[in-house]
Amino acid sequence: MQSSYSIRPARLPADASRITDIVGAVWKGGGDALVEAQYGQIGNAPWQHYQSKAVLDWIQSPTAQAYVVVDTEREGEIVAFCSFQIDRDRDTATVGYNAVFPTHQGRGIGGLMMNYVMDRIRESGVGYAGVIVADNDEHIPARRVYEKAGFQTVYGLRYMFQKLS
Ligand SMILES: CC(C)(COP(=O)(O)OP(=O)(O)OC[C@H]1O[C@@H](n2cnc3c(N)ncnc32)[C@H](O)[C@@H]1OP(=O)(O)O)[C@@H](O)C(=O)NCCC(=O)NCCS
C-alpha cells in the first residue's frame, strides 16, 4: 500500500456515512442495483439505501470485524473498507463486504486489504475461509483479488427474481 494510506478498525456509527458513500459509488454492479435497473425502484428508497443497510448490518454483527483504509494525506478520509466474520463452530471465516472508492481503485488497495484480512483470519486460528462473489463482469476485480489471496471456486451462484402480480 502506498505510504499515504493506513488501515484501522472501522468505528461505527462514526464511519457509517462514508461507508454508505462508498457503497453507493461502487456497487452499480451489485444485486440491488441490477434489480433496480431491470424492475425500477423497489421499496421506499433507491438501491443505495438497501445495499448500504445490508453492508452496515453485516459489518456490525457481533461476529464481524471491519476495517477502513484511510488516506493520511487527506485528513484520514476513508477510501476503502473490508470485513470478515468468524464461525468458530464451523471452523471457518467468511470474507465479507469490501470496496475501494472508484478514484482509488486499481492501485493495489483491494489486494492489500485482502492480505490484511487474511492475516487477521489466520491469526484467529480457524482452518478455512470462504467468500461469495458474483460472476458478472463488474466483479472481475473482486474475483482477481480473491484468487490472488488463494481462494478457489467451488460453485457459481445465480440470483433469480420476479415481480409478483
Ligand atoms: C474489488 C475491489 C475492492 C478491488 O479493489 P482495487 O483496489 O481496485 O484492487 P487491486 O488494485 O488491489 O486489484 C484489482 C485487480 O483486478 C484486476 N482488474 C481490474 N479490472 C480488471 C479487468 N477488467 N479485467 C481483468 N482484471 C482486472 C487488476 O489488474 C488487479 O489485478 P492485479 O493485481 O493482478 O493487477 C474494487 O474493485 C471494488 O470496490 N469493487 C466494487 C465492490 C466489490 O466488487 N467488492 C467485492 C465484492 S463484495
The ligand as a Tripos MOL2 file, in Angstrom:
@<TRIPOS>MOLECULE
LIG
   48    50     1     0     0
SMALL
NO_CHARGES

@<TRIPOS>ATOM
      1 C1        -12.8960   -5.4100   -5.6850 C.3       1 LIG1
      2 C2        -12.2050   -4.0990   -5.3030 C.3       1 LIG1
      3 C3        -12.3430   -3.9060   -3.7870 C.3       1 LIG1
      4 C4        -10.7240   -4.2100   -5.6690 C.3       1 LIG1
      5 O1        -10.0920   -3.0180   -5.2640 O.3       1 LIG1
      6 P1         -8.7800   -2.4600   -6.0430 P.3       1 LIG1
      7 O2         -8.0720   -1.5500   -5.1010 O.co2     1 LIG1
      8 O3         -9.1400   -1.9020   -7.3520 O.co2     1 LIG1
      9 O4         -7.9600   -3.8360   -6.2280 O.3       1 LIG1
     10 P2         -6.4520   -4.0230   -6.6600 P.3       1 LIG1
     11 O5         -5.9640   -2.8020   -7.3470 O.co2     1 LIG1
     12 O6         -5.6760   -4.4980   -5.4890 O.co2     1 LIG1
     13 O7         -6.5490   -5.2780   -7.6550 O.3       1 LIG1
     14 C5         -7.5080   -5.3490   -8.6670 C.3       1 LIG1
     15 C6         -7.1100   -6.4740   -9.5980 C.3       1 LIG1
     16 O8         -8.1360   -6.6550  -10.5890 O.3       1 LIG1
     17 C7         -7.5610   -6.5260  -11.8680 C.3       1 LIG1
     18 N1         -8.5640   -5.9880  -12.7690 N.ar      1 LIG1
     19 C8         -9.2570   -4.8430  -12.6400 C.ar      1 LIG1
     20 N2        -10.0970   -4.6980  -13.6880 N.ar      1 LIG1
     21 C9         -9.9180   -5.7870  -14.4710 C.ar      1 LIG1
     22 C10       -10.4880   -6.2260  -15.6760 C.ar      1 LIG1
     23 N3        -11.4480   -5.5140  -16.2940 N.pl3     1 LIG1
     24 N4        -10.0740   -7.4000  -16.2140 N.ar      1 LIG1
     25 C11        -9.1340   -8.1410  -15.6020 C.ar      1 LIG1
     26 N5         -8.5610   -7.7700  -14.4190 N.ar      1 LIG1
     27 C12        -8.9480   -6.6090  -13.8830 C.ar      1 LIG1
     28 C13        -6.3810   -5.6120  -11.6830 C.3       1 LIG1
     29 O9         -5.4490   -5.7300  -12.7360 O.3       1 LIG1
     30 C14        -5.8360   -6.1500  -10.3500 C.3       1 LIG1
     31 O10        -5.1650   -7.3590  -10.5530 O.3       1 LIG1
     32 P3         -3.5380   -7.4180  -10.4720 P.3       1 LIG1
     33 O11        -3.2040   -7.0590   -9.0570 O.co2     1 LIG1
     34 O12        -3.1980   -8.8230  -10.8100 O.co2     1 LIG1
     35 O13        -3.0280   -6.4130  -11.4390 O.co2     1 LIG1
     36 C15       -12.8120   -2.8930   -6.0620 C.3       1 LIG1
     37 O14       -12.7450   -3.1610   -7.4500 O.3       1 LIG1
     38 C16       -14.2510   -2.5880   -5.7010 C.2       1 LIG1
     39 O15       -14.5340   -1.8290   -4.7810 O.2       1 LIG1
     40 N6        -15.2120   -3.1830   -6.4480 N.am      1 LIG1
     41 C17       -16.6370   -2.9480   -6.2510 C.3       1 LIG1
     42 C18       -17.1310   -3.6190   -4.9890 C.3       1 LIG1
     43 C19       -16.8350   -5.1100   -4.9970 C.2       1 LIG1
     44 O16       -16.9320   -5.7890   -6.0000 O.2       1 LIG1
     45 N7        -16.4640   -5.6230   -3.7960 N.am      1 LIG1
     46 C20       -16.1210   -7.0230   -3.6240 C.3       1 LIG1
     47 C21       -17.3080   -7.8960   -3.5960 C.3       1 LIG1
     48 S1        -18.1630   -7.8470   -2.0430 S.3       1 LIG1
@<TRIPOS>BOND
     1     1     2 1
     2     2     3 1
     3     2     4 1
     4     2    36 1
     5     4     5 1
     6     5     6 1
     7     6     7 2
     8     6     8 1
     9     6     9 1
    10     9    10 1
    11    10    11 2
    12    10    12 1
    13    10    13 1
    14    13    14 1
    15    14    15 1
    16    15    16 1
    17    15    30 1
    18    16    17 1
    19    17    18 1
    20    17    28 1
    21    18    19 ar
    22    18    27 ar
    23    19    20 ar
    24    20    21 ar
    25    21    22 ar
    26    21    27 ar
    27    22    23 1
    28    22    24 ar
    29    24    25 ar
    30    25    26 ar
    31    26    27 ar
    32    28    29 1
    33    28    30 1
    34    30    31 1
    35    31    32 1
    36    32    33 2
    37    32    34 1
    38    32    35 1
    39    36    37 1
    40    36    38 1
    41    38    39 2
    42    38    40 1
    43    40    41 1
    44    41    42 1
    45    42    43 1
    46    43    44 2
    47    43    45 1
    48    45    46 1
    49    46    47 1
    50    47    48 1
@<TRIPOS>SUBSTRUCTURE
     1 LIG1         1 GROUP 0 **** ****
